[in-house]
């Protein structure tokens, strides 16, 4: 049993930790990316929903456009557009591994670069320009159709990764705007 006079000694370490907390409360400057603490201004989700995606050329552009539409506005609602997102794609394939006996590639990578601009509806001058770069590898085989399908699957993975990178960059830019 402990003495009632020494009971405060057990609480001393706890008090030492809790006493400075009110002083540190004003030091927190973290604010959520997709919302606001105070409810002032537009939420980032509403700003992202107001981004219209211009048509992107090619099969990869189709996949990227669908993934961007889902990433920016997954609700299905169509609020009036405040911004246009213009995306230009450059894609090439590179053989990473070559069989030394047959000289046939056994592994390849689909490398895609997306240059994009965020343009307000009211003006032609872009408010943000960015670039996203991804590479997805795949195994090559002697079966032609399996090889074509593996390359297409790599393009689809590229589109998903590009959509994620573009969404993050656009969200970071729109979060800084009032």
ZAZA-957329 format. One line per field, with one value per residue: residue number from 1; residue in three letters; x, y, z of N, C-alpha, C in turn. Coordinates in Angstrom, 3 decimals. Atoms other than C-alpha are relative to their C-alpha. Layout:
N
num (NUM  ...)
residuo (Ala  ...)
n_u (X  ...)
n_v (Y  ...)
n_w (Z  ...)
ca_u (X  ...)
ca_v (Y  ...)
ca_w (Z  ...)
c_u (X  ...)
c_v (Y  ...)
c_w (Z  ...)
// end
This chain:
178
num (1  2  3  4  5  6  7  8  9  10  11  12  13  14  15  16  17  18  19  20  21  22  23  24  25  26  27  28  29  30  31  32  33  34  35  36  37  38  39  40  41  42  43  44  45  46  47  48  49  50  51  52  53  54  55  56  57  58  59  60  61  62  63  64  65  66  67  68  69  70  71  72  73  74  75  76  77  78  79  80  81  82  83  84  85  86  87  88  89  90  91  92  93  94  95  96  97  98  99  100  101  102  103  104  105  106  107  108  109  110  111  112  113  114  115  116  117  118  119  120  121  122  123  124  125  126  127  128  129  130  131  132  133  134  135  136  137  138  139  140  141  142  143  144  145  146  147  148  149  150  151  152  153  154  155  156  157  158  159  160  161  162  163  164  165  166  167  168  169  170  171  172  173  174  175  176  177  178)
residuo (Unk  Unk  Unk  Unk  Unk  Unk  Unk  Unk  Unk  Unk  Unk  Unk  Unk  Unk  Unk  Unk  Unk  Unk  Unk  Unk  Unk  Unk  Unk  Unk  Unk  Unk  Unk  Unk  Unk  Unk  Unk  Unk  Unk  Unk  Unk  Unk  Unk  Unk  Unk  Unk  Unk  Unk  Unk  Unk  Unk  Unk  Unk  Unk  Unk  Unk  Unk  Unk  Unk  Unk  Unk  Unk  Unk  Unk  Unk  Unk  Unk  Unk  Unk  Unk  Unk  Unk  Unk  Unk  Unk  Unk  Unk  Unk  Unk  Unk  Unk  Unk  Unk  Unk  Unk  Unk  Unk  Unk  Unk  Unk  Unk  Unk  Unk  Unk  Unk  Unk  Unk  Unk  Unk  Unk  Unk  Unk  Unk  Unk  Unk  Unk  Unk  Unk  Unk  Unk  Unk  Unk  Unk  Unk  Unk  Unk  Unk  Unk  Unk  Unk  Unk  Unk  Unk  Unk  Unk  Unk  Unk  Unk  Unk  Unk  Unk  Unk  Unk  Unk  Unk  Unk  Unk  Unk  Unk  Unk  Unk  Unk  Unk  Unk  Unk  Unk  Unk  Unk  Unk  Unk  Unk  Unk  Unk  Unk  Unk  Unk  Unk  Unk  Unk  Unk  Unk  Unk  Unk  Unk  Unk  Unk  Unk  Unk  Unk  Unk  Unk  Unk  Unk  Unk  Unk  Unk  Unk  Unk  Unk  Unk  Unk  Unk  Unk  Unk)
n_u (0.827  -0.767  0.421  0.745  -0.882  -0.837  0.855  -0.191  -1.228  0.403  0.658  -0.938  -0.370  1.167  0.196  -1.094  0.333  1.248  -0.026  -0.398  0.883  0.726  -0.923  -0.332  1.216  -0.035  -1.089  0.445  0.400  0.399  1.369  0.288  -0.067  1.292  1.014  -0.566  0.364  0.998  1.128  -0.028  -0.434  0.415  -0.747  -0.792  0.774  0.879  -0.848  -0.401  1.166  0.234  -1.012  0.449  -1.133  0.112  -0.284  -1.410  -0.105  -0.562  0.557  -0.483  0.735  1.336  -0.130  -0.384  1.162  0.942  -0.567  0.014  1.389  0.310  -0.839  0.360  1.416  0.535  1.369  0.981  0.599  -0.701  0.111  -0.543  -1.465  -0.752  -1.326  -0.176  -1.270  -0.451  -1.073  -0.687  -0.732  -1.085  -0.166  -0.863  -0.302  -1.432  -0.311  -0.902  -0.754  -0.109  -0.550  -1.298  -0.067  0.869  -0.009  1.376  0.265  0.834  0.669  0.078  0.642  0.737  -0.379  0.958  -0.151  1.190  -0.091  1.378  0.238  1.277  0.375  1.328  0.977  0.092  -1.146  -0.798  -1.308  0.041  -0.391  -0.931  -0.531  -0.689  -0.436  0.005  -0.781  0.150  -0.470  0.542  -0.685  0.775  -0.764  0.295  0.042  0.032  1.400  0.218  1.150  -0.331  -0.922  0.795  0.832  -0.878  -0.340  1.193  0.136  -1.003  0.551  1.073  -0.664  -0.560  1.086  0.423  -1.048  -0.009  1.177  -0.278  -0.994  0.601  0.969  -0.734  -0.598  1.085  0.580  -0.932  0.085  1.294  0.069  -0.676  0.792  1.189)
n_v (-1.174  -1.231  -1.076  -1.033  -1.135  0.301  0.282  -1.042  0.297  0.836  -0.854  -1.014  0.164  -0.243  -1.443  -0.586  0.185  -0.666  -1.444  -0.800  0.189  -1.214  -0.950  0.463  0.067  -0.969  0.297  0.903  -0.679  1.032  -0.146  1.101  -0.347  0.055  -0.698  -1.079  0.076  -0.983  -0.013  -1.202  0.221  1.235  1.210  0.427  0.967  -0.763  -0.580  1.068  0.377  -1.049  0.109  0.760  0.616  -0.035  1.316  0.347  0.859  1.346  0.986  -0.351  -1.205  0.426  0.558  -1.074  -0.873  0.662  0.037  -1.368  -0.333  0.677  -0.540  -1.379  -0.124  1.350  -0.037  0.078  -1.326  -0.828  -1.429  -0.820  0.036  -1.227  0.230  1.055  0.707  0.380  0.979  0.477  1.213  0.554  1.377  0.886  1.279  0.253  1.373  -0.052  1.251  0.734  1.348  0.031  1.132  -0.205  -1.401  -0.499  -0.649  0.747  -0.965  -1.347  -1.002  -1.062  -1.237  -1.022  -1.336  -0.827  -1.432  -0.465  -1.399  -0.314  -1.293  -0.433  -0.155  -1.421  -0.534  0.983  0.172  1.065  -0.370  1.020  0.952  1.074  1.175  1.255  1.008  1.340  1.130  1.287  1.086  1.212  1.116  0.322  1.439  0.326  -0.043  -1.380  -0.634  -0.185  -1.136  -1.207  -0.231  -0.430  -1.403  -0.806  -0.052  -0.962  -1.333  -0.276  -0.334  -1.342  -0.983  -0.141  -0.703  -1.386  -0.685  -0.265  -1.079  -1.256  -0.428  -0.512  -1.293  -0.976  -0.245  -0.841  -1.355  -0.591  -0.192  -1.254  -1.113  -0.299)
n_w (0.000  0.062  -0.886  0.717  0.263  1.174  1.157  1.024  0.757  1.140  0.988  0.462  1.421  0.847  0.037  0.781  1.416  0.342  -0.196  1.174  1.150  0.408  0.614  1.345  0.808  1.088  0.935  1.057  1.228  0.941  0.456  0.913  1.417  0.662  -0.773  -0.795  -1.403  -0.396  0.916  0.815  1.370  0.667  -0.286  1.149  0.787  0.894  1.042  0.921  0.800  0.993  1.057  1.176  0.678  1.453  0.577  0.173  1.177  -0.085  -0.924  -1.330  -0.370  -0.436  -1.347  -0.910  -0.176  -0.904  -1.342  -0.522  -0.323  -1.260  -1.080  -0.319  -0.315  -0.065  -0.500  1.072  0.170  0.979  -0.303  1.086  0.063  -0.238  0.580  0.992  -0.095  1.336  -0.181  1.195  -0.357  0.817  -0.462  0.772  -0.615  -0.038  -0.401  -1.143  -0.083  1.260  -0.162  0.696  0.928  1.160  0.417  -0.055  -1.288  -0.937  -0.860  0.564  -0.840  0.674  -0.677  0.396  -0.569  0.205  -0.265  -0.173  -0.354  -0.618  0.575  -0.445  1.074  0.340  0.738  0.719  -0.627  -1.007  -1.360  -0.485  0.977  -0.696  0.767  -0.742  0.703  -0.569  0.800  -0.443  0.703  0.248  0.564  1.403  0.270  1.422  0.413  0.445  -0.629  -1.411  -0.043  0.240  -1.177  -1.097  0.272  -0.285  -1.457  -0.476  0.300  -0.953  -1.273  0.189  -0.067  -1.402  -0.750  0.474  -0.551  -1.409  -0.080  0.472  -1.015  -1.151  0.343  0.163  -1.330  -0.748  0.546  -0.346  -1.455  -0.326  0.534  -0.812)
ca_u (0.000  1.127  0.886  -1.703  1.075  3.038  0.044  0.724  4.135  2.424  0.490  3.522  4.700  1.175  0.831  4.203  2.898  -0.550  0.346  2.170  -0.612  -2.748  0.340  1.028  -2.583  -1.950  1.037  -1.008  -1.246  -2.429  -5.550  -7.296  -6.816  -10.397  -12.218  -11.763  -11.828  -14.013  -16.314  -15.306  -14.921  -15.470  -14.495  -11.878  -14.226  -16.640  -13.777  -12.630  -16.167  -16.192  -13.299  -14.422  -12.096  -11.578  -11.552  -8.165  -7.057  -6.356  -7.208  -5.025  -6.739  -10.096  -8.946  -7.330  -10.427  -12.648  -10.259  -9.955  -13.728  -14.041  -11.143  -12.305  -16.054  -17.059  -20.532  -22.216  -23.421  -22.531  -22.050  -21.304  -17.694  -15.345  -12.189  -11.170  -8.449  -6.537  -4.319  -1.752  -0.283  3.003  3.440  6.140  7.137  10.595  11.958  13.562  14.686  15.954  16.555  20.213  19.580  16.671  17.127  13.406  12.271  10.835  9.812  8.694  7.477  4.830  6.110  3.601  4.005  1.010  1.292  -1.800  -3.183  -5.932  -7.705  -10.541  -13.722  -13.611  -10.152  -7.747  -4.692  -3.927  -3.762  -1.730  0.500  1.841  3.425  2.937  5.165  4.483  5.853  4.167  6.034  4.668  5.959  6.196  5.355  5.430  1.628  0.727  -2.698  -1.427  1.307  -1.185  -3.465  -0.551  0.451  -3.129  -3.294  -0.082  -1.727  -4.733  -2.437  -0.638  -3.961  -4.949  -1.598  -1.658  -5.180  -4.056  -1.007  -2.965  -5.732  -3.203  -1.439  -4.709  -6.083  -2.937  -3.225  -6.943  -6.447  -4.144  -6.695  -9.472)
ca_v (0.000  3.448  6.454  9.128  11.673  9.905  9.392  12.682  11.372  8.763  11.540  13.775  12.195  12.348  15.999  16.752  15.413  17.017  20.522  21.669  20.451  23.636  25.663  23.519  23.675  26.754  25.194  22.831  24.092  20.880  21.238  18.420  18.346  17.513  19.694  22.565  22.834  25.889  25.246  28.523  28.606  25.807  22.295  20.784  17.983  20.561  22.252  18.930  18.135  21.420  20.286  19.222  16.856  17.597  14.530  12.788  11.122  7.401  4.240  5.208  8.606  6.868  4.882  7.957  10.093  7.534  7.182  10.964  11.363  8.815  10.319  13.928  13.403  9.942  11.082  11.076  14.646  17.183  20.600  23.521  23.469  26.131  24.602  22.536  19.906  19.517  16.421  15.524  12.013  10.606  6.849  4.431  0.866  -0.221  -3.761  -4.232  -7.860  -9.785  -13.537  -14.058  -17.364  -16.399  -12.619  -12.144  -9.676  -11.350  -8.222  -4.760  -1.558  0.883  4.351  7.192  10.914  13.189  16.961  18.703  22.193  23.424  26.275  28.329  28.488  32.298  32.687  31.026  31.368  28.183  28.559  25.369  23.252  19.895  16.668  13.103  10.171  6.451  3.140  -0.263  -3.434  -6.659  -10.087  -10.806  -14.218  -16.008  -16.073  -12.970  -12.318  -12.833  -10.316  -7.760  -8.232  -7.870  -4.606  -3.330  -4.261  -2.276  0.712  0.421  0.362  3.411  5.232  4.521  5.688  8.802  9.661  9.373  11.595  14.203  14.275  14.771  17.619  19.342  18.909  20.428  23.408  23.958  23.617  26.658  28.773  30.558)
ca_w (0.000  -0.694  1.480  0.527  0.720  -2.053  -4.380  -6.174  -7.252  -9.455  -11.218  -11.729  -15.055  -16.435  -15.526  -17.084  -20.391  -20.260  -19.086  -22.286  -24.617  -24.468  -25.345  -28.431  -29.654  -31.796  -33.540  -35.675  -39.258  -40.864  -42.980  -44.814  -48.598  -49.522  -46.996  -44.627  -40.867  -40.702  -43.634  -45.244  -49.008  -51.474  -50.611  -52.866  -53.910  -55.355  -57.204  -58.659  -59.807  -61.729  -63.960  -67.448  -69.307  -72.977  -75.270  -75.410  -78.645  -78.996  -77.121  -74.172  -74.189  -73.909  -70.877  -69.311  -69.895  -68.173  -65.235  -64.877  -64.959  -62.168  -60.167  -60.403  -60.238  -59.123  -58.079  -61.468  -60.944  -63.610  -62.031  -64.357  -65.510  -64.144  -65.644  -68.660  -68.400  -71.669  -71.818  -74.480  -74.417  -75.704  -75.528  -76.577  -75.870  -74.867  -74.706  -71.338  -71.529  -74.530  -74.589  -75.466  -77.244  -79.505  -79.611  -78.928  -76.275  -73.170  -71.318  -72.384  -70.844  -72.014  -71.149  -71.171  -70.609  -70.161  -70.479  -69.170  -68.716  -66.439  -68.210  -66.700  -68.755  -68.678  -70.204  -72.605  -70.342  -68.351  -64.581  -64.165  -66.382  -65.368  -66.533  -65.374  -66.299  -65.802  -67.023  -66.807  -67.661  -69.066  -70.110  -73.810  -75.195  -78.501  -78.579  -80.583  -79.055  -75.517  -76.255  -77.606  -74.597  -72.156  -73.862  -73.620  -69.938  -69.412  -71.161  -68.858  -65.811  -67.217  -67.598  -63.992  -62.636  -64.835  -63.691  -60.082  -60.647  -62.607  -59.992  -57.208  -59.018  -59.974  -56.431  -54.946  -57.287  -56.666  -52.897  -52.955  -54.839  -52.983)
c_u (0.868  -0.609  -0.784  0.864  0.845  -0.817  0.188  1.247  -0.324  -0.606  0.947  0.436  -1.170  -0.271  1.075  -0.265  -1.212  0.052  0.437  -0.964  -0.808  0.904  0.340  -1.209  0.001  1.057  -0.430  -0.469  -0.406  -1.457  -0.285  -0.021  -1.382  -1.116  0.645  -0.487  -1.190  -1.230  -0.047  0.489  -0.525  0.845  0.719  -0.766  -0.929  0.803  0.427  -1.163  -0.275  1.055  -0.562  1.239  -0.255  0.329  1.494  0.083  0.559  -0.678  0.427  -0.696  -1.401  0.053  0.317  -1.172  -1.018  0.522  0.036  -1.407  -0.407  0.793  -0.429  -1.444  -0.621  -1.450  -1.044  -0.712  0.828  -0.199  0.552  1.526  0.584  1.373  -0.093  1.378  0.351  1.230  0.544  0.880  1.118  0.312  0.991  0.291  1.498  0.220  1.057  0.905  0.000  0.659  1.282  0.098  -0.801  0.045  -1.374  -0.212  -0.921  -0.731  0.039  -0.658  -0.712  0.249  -0.885  0.291  -1.252  0.329  -1.434  -0.014  -1.378  -0.342  -1.363  -0.929  -0.019  1.164  0.842  1.355  -0.059  0.437  0.992  0.410  0.765  0.364  -0.011  0.678  -0.187  0.573  -0.570  0.649  -0.943  0.914  -0.439  -0.031  -0.024  -1.428  -0.361  -1.139  0.220  0.919  -0.749  -0.847  0.840  0.406  -1.188  -0.246  1.010  -0.461  -1.087  0.587  0.633  -1.079  -0.448  1.033  0.085  -1.168  0.227  1.000  -0.589  -0.982  0.716  0.586  -1.074  -0.624  0.920  -0.059  -1.310  -0.142  0.663  -0.777  -1.226  -1.212)
c_v (1.233  1.041  1.029  1.212  -0.223  -0.283  1.023  -0.255  -0.888  0.838  1.027  -0.197  0.277  1.498  0.686  -0.129  0.837  1.522  0.790  -0.107  1.237  1.038  -0.380  -0.026  0.958  -0.282  -0.885  0.794  -0.999  0.214  -1.120  0.467  0.093  0.674  1.144  -0.139  0.888  0.005  1.239  -0.356  -1.309  -1.163  -0.431  -0.983  0.714  0.652  -1.055  -0.448  1.015  0.008  -0.880  -0.512  0.039  -1.378  -0.184  -1.028  -1.379  -0.891  0.300  1.257  -0.313  -0.542  1.093  0.943  -0.597  -0.019  1.389  0.423  -0.632  0.610  1.406  0.139  -1.386  -0.050  -0.216  1.314  0.804  1.475  0.818  0.070  1.386  -0.070  -1.074  -0.605  -0.507  -0.885  -0.404  -1.169  -0.300  -1.375  -0.722  -1.259  -0.246  -1.422  0.039  -1.226  -0.699  -1.335  -0.094  -1.128  0.290  1.431  0.643  0.672  -0.847  0.916  1.370  0.924  1.003  1.265  1.116  1.296  0.797  1.440  0.505  1.455  0.110  1.427  0.397  0.201  1.443  0.493  -1.069  -0.298  -1.096  0.501  -1.002  -0.889  -1.060  -1.129  -1.195  -1.056  -1.332  -1.030  -1.274  -1.097  -1.183  -1.042  -0.237  -1.514  -0.214  -0.027  1.458  0.696  0.211  1.204  1.325  0.324  0.477  1.462  0.908  0.105  0.974  1.434  0.385  0.336  1.385  1.070  0.217  0.777  1.466  0.787  0.347  1.144  1.345  0.524  0.601  1.379  1.084  0.331  0.891  1.430  0.672  0.238  1.318  1.209  0.218  0.234)
c_w (0.000  0.914  -0.798  -0.321  -1.248  -1.256  -1.110  -0.838  -1.203  -1.106  -0.606  -1.457  -0.945  -0.139  -0.838  -1.498  -0.392  0.109  -1.241  -1.182  -0.363  -0.658  -1.439  -0.921  -1.173  -1.034  -1.151  -1.209  -1.066  -0.360  -0.989  -1.456  -0.625  0.787  0.751  1.426  0.310  -0.899  -0.867  -1.397  -0.566  0.490  -1.273  -0.873  -0.976  -1.117  -1.016  -0.881  -1.099  -1.096  -1.111  -0.730  -1.493  -0.569  -0.266  -1.121  0.348  1.018  1.434  0.506  0.475  1.424  1.021  0.270  0.954  1.435  0.634  0.399  1.326  1.155  0.413  0.452  -0.017  0.412  -1.081  -0.231  -0.993  0.335  -1.162  0.075  0.264  -0.664  -1.076  0.208  -1.391  0.170  -1.358  0.406  -0.986  0.579  -0.890  0.792  -0.092  0.485  1.092  0.078  -1.345  0.288  -0.817  -1.009  -1.260  -0.520  -0.001  1.353  0.877  0.973  -0.641  1.007  -0.896  0.815  -0.530  0.743  -0.346  0.374  0.101  0.426  0.616  -0.400  0.545  -1.197  -0.491  -0.858  -0.660  0.665  1.067  1.374  0.575  -1.163  0.771  -0.939  0.934  -0.863  0.705  -0.965  0.604  -0.825  -0.195  -0.627  -1.429  -0.151  -1.504  -0.543  -0.293  0.743  1.499  0.172  -0.190  1.225  1.194  -0.186  0.301  1.501  0.603  -0.290  0.996  1.372  -0.065  0.157  1.437  0.815  -0.423  0.573  1.464  0.159  -0.413  1.034  1.204  -0.290  -0.142  1.357  0.827  -0.496  0.399  1.503  0.397  -0.484  0.859  -0.861)
// end
